[in-house]
Amino acid sequence: MSAIAPGATIGILGGGQLARMTALAARSMGYGIRVLDPDRSCAAAPVVDEVVAAAFDDEDAAARLARGSAVVTFDVERIGARAVLAAARHAPVRPHPASFALVGDRLVQKTWLAERGFPVGPFERADDPEAAARAVERLGRPCRLKARRGGYDGRSQAHARTPGEALLAARALAGPAVVEQELALEAELSVLVARSPSGAVAVHPPARNWARAGVLDVSVLPSTLPAPVERAARDLSVAIAEAFSLEGILVVELFLEEGGRLLVNELAPRPHNTYHHADAACATGQFEQLVRAICDLPLGDTSLVRPAALANLLGTGRKPAAFQEALRVPGTRLHLYGKVERPGRKIGHLVSTAETPEAALARVRLARASLGADAGAGTPGARVA
């Protein structure tokens, strides 16, 4: 494999905040950036060389993006499969196109994991509301219904305690679903694995995460979980990346059940909200690592430099001047995505560093509370994210 040297152009399918932050990292390394997005004023627009304004399933536009790029990557999973293949005819697509067919359908993803012996919680297929009701009855515990395609941050999901509730929930989802048994959890965590086309692998320390209403609320690096749990999480995630034939980065979301068993929740072969604070906590952040991996450069050092915590910011209509108070908290950084605020929409995040993970969490919560926006971290319990 030959490296794609700085000075080349990277194409990104999707122009949201992940593309924006990838572009900033790539620019600092000397790369050009083009993105494809339906919105010409997407979050990445101010920091890229060109926005190819087109639908995510536009094959001609994807090909045009790739023709002007040395390599193509993603910031969202909902790119049309034929558009991805159209791009792949003109430039290497990393991660490979088959990986997005795998992760884009929750049933396919869960089945792929289970068939390869990776631990997942009990789940069943539900192609219609009646099948969802039968699945909840068989699983015998409260469940969560998830649309097979689309949905993120708790969207296109529903809780069901009884077959009757499952019937109503599935009708509301209005499409094929996966029914997952809810679990008694001790913690939720994630692991970032990078793998280059040459086969080099680097693993970031596990992050511990807390969600609220299906949306990541806060996250901390290092995880503060016992060393054996962290080792098992790393080993499991690397094994998945190898089975995935990864070229790029992969974040593996994991559940730690009460009793100590690790289970795979979902896979994300792209930058992930649970590692936005890695650039403050580790020698190399996830966005630089993505650029290194897809360009087949030496992978960056992933060792921990200083504990860091992240708190998401959701749209509330606050005035920009309010952020001054958050920035008074020592060791705190503000990241805004350039998005129009709407209630519940992720518009940015705060990152705080400190001498210990606990102190970093306290700082980032204080910083967000100063905005009048801290609803409090979710706590691990019987849920499926």
N, C-alpha and C positions, 0 to 999 in steps of 0.2 A: 504494500500500500504506500502511496506517496502522499505526503501531507499537503493540505491546502494552505498555502502561506498567506500571511497578512498582506493585504492589498487586493485580495479576491473579494467577491461579493457573495453574501449568504442570503438565500431566499427563505422567507418564513411564510407558511400557510396559516394565516390568522394574524390579526393586528391588534390584539388586546394588550393588557398590561404585561403579560409574560413576554410577548414580542418586544414590547417597549423596553423592558429591563434587559432582555437578551441583546437588543440593539445597543444599549448603552455600554454593556460589557464588550461587545464585538468592536464597537467604535474605538474604545480605549486600546484595543489590540491591533487596530489598523485595518479592519474589515469594513466593506460597504454593506448596506442592508437594504433589501427590498421586501415588501410584504404584500400579500393578497388579502383583502378584506372587503366585505360589502360596503363598509362605511369609509368614505374617503377621509373623514375626520376622526378615524379610530385612534385609540390611545397611543399607538406607536407612531402615528403620522408625524409629530413634530421632530422625531429623532431618527427618521429613516431617509434614505435617498429617494425612494419612490413607493407610492401606494398603488398597487394594481387594484382598482376598485371593481370588484366582481363578486358574484355569489360563490359560496364555498364549493358548489358543484359545477362550476364553470370550467370545462376541460380546456378550452382555448386559452383562458386567462391563466390557468395553472401552468400550461405549457409555456406561455409567454414569460411568466415569472422565472421558470426554470432555465429558459434559454439565456437569460441574463445573469445566471447564478452558477457558482462553482459547486454548491451543495445546497440542498433544500431540507428544512426541518419544519416543525409544527409548533403552534402554541395552543391549538384546540383539537379535540378528537372528531368534531363533527364535519370534517372535510369530506366531500363526496369521494367514494372509492375510485370512481373512474377519473376524477380530477387528479387524485394522487398518482394514479398510473400514468396519466398524461404528463405530469411533471417528471416522473421517473424515466421517461423516454429521452429526456434532455439533460438531466443532472442526477447524481446520486441523491436519493432521499433517505435521510437518517433521522430517527429509526426507520427501518425498512417498511414499505407499505403494508405488508402482511400484519405487522404489529398493531396497526390501527384498526384493521378489520377485527383483530382479536379483542382489543380493549373497548372498541366502540359498542359492543353488545355485551351486556352484563352476563347473560346466560352463557354465551360462548366463552367469556373470560373465566367464569366460575367453573365451567365444565373442563376447560383446558387445564386449570390448576389442579382440579380433583383427579383428572385422568393421569397426571404426572406425579401424583402422590404428595402434592403440597397441601398443607392443612387448611381447610376452609370450614366455616360453620354450616350447619344443615340448611339446605336450600331446595326449592322445587320450582319447576317451570309452570307458568300459568299463562296460557294463550288467550284465556277469556275469563270473565268474572266467576263463572261456575268452577273453573279449575282453581282459581285463587281461593275460593271458599273451601274446596276439598283439601288444598295444600295446608291451609291453616289448621283444619281439623286433624290432619295426619301429623303435622309437626307438634301440635298439642301444647303450644306455648304462645304468648304474644309474638307477633311477627311484624315485619316491615315489608311492604310491597314497594318494589322499585321498577320503574319503567326500564325495559331492556335497553333502550337507546335514549340518548339525551339526558337532560337533568343533571344538575350539580348544585352544591351548596344546599342540599335538602329539598330541591325542587323535584317534581315528578316522583315523590315518595309519599307513603302513607302508612300509618300505624294501624294494626288490626289485632284485636284481642280475641275475636270470635269469628266463625265463618260468616256470619251475617255482616259484620263490619268489613270483612275482606271483600264480600260481594259488592258493597257500596263503594269501597275504596278503589277496587279494580275498575268499576264503571267510570269513576271520576278520572282515572288514569287514561282510560280510553285507548288501550293498546296492550300488546303482550308485555308481561311483567315477570320478574323473578320474586319469589316469596322467600324471605330469609328469616330464620328463627332468631328472635332477639336473645342476646347473651348477657350473662352477668359478668361485667368487666371489672378488672382491677385498673387497667390503664389502656390508653390508645397511643400508638407510637408509629413512626414512619422511618424508613431508611432510604437514603439516596445512593444509588449505585451508578457509576459511570463506566462505560466500556467503549473502547475505541475500535475502529475497524481492524486495527492490527492485533486486537485481543488483550490490550492492557486493561486492567480493572482497578478502580479506586472506589473506596466506600467512605461516605461521611458518617460521623457519629450519629446514632439514632436520636431523633427528636421526640419529645413527649408532647402530646397535643390534647387540648380540651375543646370540645365543640359545644355550641349552643344552637338549638333548633336546626341541626344539620349543617351549620356553618362553622368553620374553624373560628374559634374565639381567641385563644392564646396558645402559644407554643414555646418550648424552651429547649435550648442546647447548652450543655449535655442533658440527657433525659432524666437524670437522677435515679433511674431504675438500676437494680442490681446488675453487677457485671456479667453474671451468667445469662441473664435475660438479654442484655445488649449483644453478647457474643452470638447467642442463638438467632437473634433478629438479623444480625449482619450476615451470618452464614446462610440463613434461609433466603434472604434477599439476593445475595450473590448467586445462589443456585438458580433462582428464578430468572435472573438476568442472563445467565449462561444458557438456560433452556430457551429463553426468548431470542437468543442470538442477537443480543442488544448491540446497536451502534448508536451511541448517544447517552442519554441519561434515563434512568427509570426510578421512580419513587414507589416503594411498596408500602401501602398502608396496612398496619397490623393491629390486631386486638390481642391484649393479654387478658385471658380469662382469669377469674377467681380460681385459684388452684394452680396457676402458673403455665397453662398451655397457650402457645402462640398460634394465632390463626390469621390467615391472609384475608383482608377486607377487599381492597381493590388495587389495581395497578394504574400508574400514570406515567407513560413514556415521554415526559416533557418536564419542564420546571413546575414546581409545586408550591402551593401556599405555605406548606409546613417547613420550607427551607428558605424563605425569603430573608431570614436572619442569619443564614450561613455565612454571608460575606462579612458580618461583624464577629461571628463566633469562630470561624475557621480560617485557615490560611488561604483557602480558595472558596469562593462562593459558587452557587449552583449555576449561575448564568455564564460566568467565565468557564466553568467546567464543561457546560454544554458546548460552547464554542470550541474548546480544546478537543472534546470527544469527536464531534462531527467533522472537524477538520483534520483528525488523526495527528494532532499535536501531542506531546507528552502531557499526561494528565496532571492536574494540579495537586499539591499537597493538601490533604483533607484533615490534618491534625487540628485539634482544638486550640485556639489561641486565648479566648476569653469567653466566659459564659454570656449568653445573650438570650433575650426573650422577645417575642413578637406579639402584638395585639392588633387585630384587624380593625379597620375603621369602616363603618357602614354609613351610608348617606342619611343625614338627619336635617340638612338645611342649615348647618352651622355656618357662621361667617369665618372667612379666612383668618381674621385677627385672633380667633380663638386658639389657633395653633401656637401662638406665642407662649401660652401657659404650659402646654405640653413640652415645649422645647426648653423650659426652665428646669425640667427634671434632669439631673446629671446623667451623662452617658446615653442620652436619647436622640434618635434620628427620626425624621419624618420622611415618608415616601408617599407621594400622591400620584395617581395614575392619569390625571388629566381627563377624568370622566365627569359627565354631568351628574349631579347628585340626584338620586331617587331614594326614597325610604327602603332600607334593606339592601341596597346595592353596595358592593365593595368599592370604595373610592380610594383606598390607600391602606397603609399600615404604619405602625410605630415599632421601632426596635430600640431596646435598651440593653446596655451592657453593665456588668458589675463583677465583683470579685467572686460571687457564688451564683448558681442558678436561681436559688430562692430570692436573692437580692435583685437579680435582673427581672424576675417576675414581678416583684413588688414595685420596682421602678416603672415598668411598662404599664402596669395597672394604674399606678398613680398618675402617669402622664395622660392616659386615656380618660381617667376620671376627671381630670382638670378640664376636659372638653365637655363634660356633662354627658358622656357617651358610653360609660362603662356599665354594661348590664350585668357584669360579673361573669366569671368563667364557669363553663359547664363542669360537671363532675362526672367521673366515670360511673357507669351504672348499667342497667339492663337496656341496651340500645344497640342499634346497628347504624353506623354513620353512612 
